[in-house]
């Protein structure tokens, strides 16, 4: 399987690759239950990759505990995410999607506690952690 096979996947192939929960988040813009994600308090070195296509999204050193119920980061890897206005649920937010495969990751807010001022609120189901080699 080549690195670009995700480009031609059917929705059925996405379902088979991701499983029903990750498919709901990445392909249907769902959200996992707060405080349920496996990366909520991950304190390992390495990077987080898109669960859909494997693109690097976040360095683990940029993760922090925002006490919001989802893994939070103060910075994405340059060019890894695209930003889309989201006016669902009666509010205006900024959705973050993988810039390679278009998978829904979560949202970014301007209330982060670090010098970036950003809080990328990300579904654990939309990514996988890879330890530093």
Secondary structure as UniProt FT lines:
FT   TURN            3..4
FT   HELIX           5..8
FT   HELIX           11..28
FT   TURN            34..35
FT   TURN            38..41
FT   STRAND          47..50
FT   TURN            51..53
FT   STRAND          56..59
FT   HELIX           60..62
FT   STRAND          63..64
FT   STRAND          71..73
FT   TURN            78..79
FT   STRAND          81..86
FT   HELIX           88..90
FT   STRAND          93..98
FT   TURN            99..101
FT   STRAND          104..109
FT   TURN            115..116
FT   STRAND          119..122
FT   HELIX           124..126
FT   STRAND          127..130
//
